[in-house]
Amino acid sequence: MTRAQFGQESGARGEFVRQPNRFTDRITADGSSGWPVEPGRYRLIWSRACPWAHRSRIVLRLLGLEHAISIGTVDPIRDDKGWRFTLDEHDRDPVLDIGYLADAYLGTDPDFDGRVTVPALIDVPTGKVVTNDYPQITLDMSTQWREHHRPGAPDLYPEALRAEIDEVNDRVFADVNNGVYRCGFASSQRAYEDAHDALFDTLDWLETRLTDREFLVGEQLTEADIRLFTTLVRFDAVYHGHFKCNRNKLTEMPALWTYARRLFARPGFGETVDFDHIKRHYYCTHDVINPTGIVPKGPDPSVWTT
């Protein structure tokens, strides 16, 4: 496996550079994008291990869209062709009839030679990838699929709070969501230390922000909370040791730890977390970082429900 195959592209200073999303079409309520909202037409492919895909799964559950968008789950262990459907009978997705997510990528763009990523929304009738643009996927679930939300579904992206949500999300993405990868995949000491310092500066900011509030923005659950949660729930199990994000653990930051456990207890959050998939994915597929492939036994996941 090469570094590039696992998202370990490096800049001139040894800093991690994330691959741009290849497919950025949108599914819209009015169909002006060419991909109209249509229950039963699209399939969300996700991995329980991946924080970017985990966001989509949580939002789908919270909005009650499982009846409208079907779900396919890939194996947490990738081989040289990427994400595999080896959790399904005959090692093929039962709806798309493909063995690898790469089959859908290449069927959409035969010249694609980048990394195949999750989440991905697939048009079932054609097998084409509509989008792997993970930030937009969840926002569109909230705004474009509104007619198909369950009764009482939360408004995760309320208009009155969007500017503040976007501002918080921008900082959390740069320094936390992507920041842990900038630590783990840095190929120079300077790049690693810069990423490490930015990560913990922002975690300290979040710790202060959450000291006297329940949610990141306003007084309700929003997209911002979901985006932060999927990194926090992986922090002690993976990022602290595997990615060298080790100034301290999440459990040692009282406000963030309380906030993360509170979210974990909500419907759609803890029930979609799979620590086995998370640990096996990171420790067994990043062979540049963990060449032995040994998966640590800890930490004890029961702390999340204590």
N, C-alpha and C positions, 0 to 999 in steps of 0.2 A: 504494500500500500504506500502511496506517496503522500506527502504532506498536503498537496493540493486536493487530493481526493477527499480529504476529511476537513476541508475548509481552513487549512493552515497556510493560506497564501501570505507572503510576507512583503512588507514595504521595504524601502531602502534602509530604514533604521532597524529592521527586524521586528516591526510592529505587525500585528495581525490585521489583515484586510479582508473584510467579509465580501463574498461574492454577491453581486447585484442579483435581484430576483429576475429570472428570465421571462416569466409569463405574468403579465400585469393587466390583463383584461379584467373587467368587472362585470358581475352579475347585478343588473339594475331592475328596479321595480317597473320602470317604463319601457324597458327593453332597448333603450337608445344605444346601449353599448354593443348590441348584437347578441347579448346573452341575457334573455329575460328571466326574471324570477319565475320559476315553474317547479312546484313540488314534485319530487320524484325524479327529476331530470339529472341532478348533480350528485356526486359522491365525494365526500371528504375523506382523503387519505391522511392518516396521522400516525404518529408513533407515541406510545406512552412514555418513551424516554426523552423526547425532544421538547424543550420548553416552548419553542415557537409554535409547534403543533398543539401542545397542551392548551395554549390559550384558546385555540379554535374549539377544542373539545369542551372546555368549560363554558364558553359562550353558547355553544350549541345546546348544551344541557340547560343552562339558565333560562334561555329564551324558549325552550321547548320545541326546538326545530328538528328533533330526531325524526319526526314523521315526514318532514319535508326534504331533508338532506340525509342520504344514507351514509354510513360510516364504514370505512375499511381500515384495518390496523396492520401495520407492518411489523416484522420481527425486529427486536431491539438490536440484534447483531447484523451488521452489514458485511457483505463480502465485496470483492473487487467490482461488482456491478451495482453495488449500492443497496437500497432498501428492498427487502424481499417479503413476499407474501407467504412465508413458510409457517405462519400460524394457522393458515387455512388448509382445508382438505386438498390434497393433491398439489400443495404448494402454489396455489393460484387464487387470486382474488375471485370470489364466486360471482361477482356482478360484472367486473371488467374483463374477466378471463385472461389475466396477465400474471406472469410470475414475478416480475420486477416492476417497480414504479418507473424505472428507466424505459420500459417498453412504451408507456404512455408519453413520456417526454420525447422520445425519438419518433414516435408516431405523429407527434405534433410538429416537431422540428427535427428533421433527419440530420441536420448539421450540428445539433447541440452537442457540445463536448465538455460542458461544465459539470459541476456536482449536481446530483439529483437531490432535491430537498423536500421536506415536509414542513407544513401542511401543503397539500395540493388539492384543488377542486377540479374534478374531472367531469366533463360532459359525457354522461353514460351512453347516449345513442351513437356518438362518434368516437368515443374513447380519447378525445382531445383534452389536453390540459388547458383549462380556462385561466387559472391563476395559481401561482405559488407565492403571491405577494402577501405574506403573513400579516403585516400591519393593517392592510386594507381589508383583508378577508373578514376579520372580526368586526370592524366598523360597518362593513356592508351587511353583515348579519343583523346588526342592531338597527340600521337605518333603511335598508332596501327590502328586507324580509319582514318588515313590521306586520304586514297583514296576516302573516302565518305564525306570529308569536303566540305562545300559550296565554290564556287569560291570566292577568296579574303578573306578566313577565316584567322584570326590572328594565328601566331605561338606562342602559349602560353608557350611553353617550348623549346626555341631555344637552340641548342647544345652549342653555344658559351657562353651562360649565365647560363647553368645548375648548375655549381658549386656554383655560387653566389646565384641563386634562392634557391637552396637546403639549403645553409647556412642561408639565411634570413628566409626561411620557418621553419627551425629547431628552431630558437629562437622565432619566432612568435607563433608557435604551443605551445611550452613549457610554455611561459609566458603570452600569450594573448589568443589565441584560446582555449587552455585548462586551461589557467591561470584564466579566469573568473569562470570556474567551480571549480577550486581549491579554490577560494575564497568562492563561494556560498555553496559548499558542505563540507567545512572543518568542523570538529567536535571538534576542539580545538582552543583556542585563538591564540596560537603560530602558528599553521598551517595556519590559516586564515591570520594573519599578514605577515607571510613569503610570502604567495602567493600574497597578496595585494601589498607588496613592490616590488616584482619581476614584477608584472603586470605593475605598473606605471613607474618603471625604464625602461622597454622596450617601453612603450608608449612615454616616454620622448625621448628615442633614436630614435623612429620613427618620432616624431615631428621634431627633428633636421634634420633627414635624408630627410624629405619631404619639408623642408623649401625652398629649391632651386631646386627641381626636381618634375616632374609630376608623375613619376612612381617609384616603389620601386627598381627595377633593370633595368639598361639600360635606353633606351629612348622609350620603348614600353610597352604596356600592357602584363603582364605575369601571370603565375599561382600564383606568390607571391601576386599580387594585389587582385586576386579573394579570396584567403584564408584570407587575412586581412579584406577585405570588409565585409564578412558575419558576422564577429564579430563586426566590427564597426557599422554596420547598426542596430544592436540589443543593442548597448551599453547603450544609454540613456533610451530607452524604457524598458529594462529589467535588464541588468547587474548592472547598477549604483545603483538602489534601491534594487531589488530582491536578487542580489548576493553580495550586500554590497561593490561594487567596486566604492566607493564614495569619493575618494580624489577630483576628479572633473569630470565634464561631458565631453563628446566628443565635444560638442559645445563650450567648454571653451579652447580647444586646437586648435589654429587658423590654423596651417598647416594641421593637421589631419582632421579637419572639412572641410576645403576647398577641400582636396583630396577626402574625402568620398563623398561629394556632387557632385564632378566632375565625379566620377565613377557612382553614382546613376543616373546621367543624360544620361549615355551611354546605348545603346541598350543591353538588356540582364540583366541589373542590377536592376534599379528601378522597371521595369515592372514585375520582379519576386519576389519583396518584398511584403509581406502581414502582416502589423502591427497587424491586428486583430488576425490572426492565431498565430503570434509570442507571443503576450501578453497573449492570452487565454491559449496557451500551457504552458508557464512557470508558470503563476500565478495560474492556475487551476489544474495542475498535480503534482506540487512539494508541496504536502500538509504538509510535514515536515517543509518547510520554510514558507509557506503561508497557514496556516490551515483554514483561513476563505474563501479562494478561491475568494476573491474580486480582480477584475481586475482594475487597475488604469485607469482613463480616459486619462491622458496625457502620454507623451508629444505630442504636436500638430505635426502631421506628415507633415504639410505643410511647415515646416522649411526646409525640404529636397529639396524643389523646389523653394525656395526663392533665 
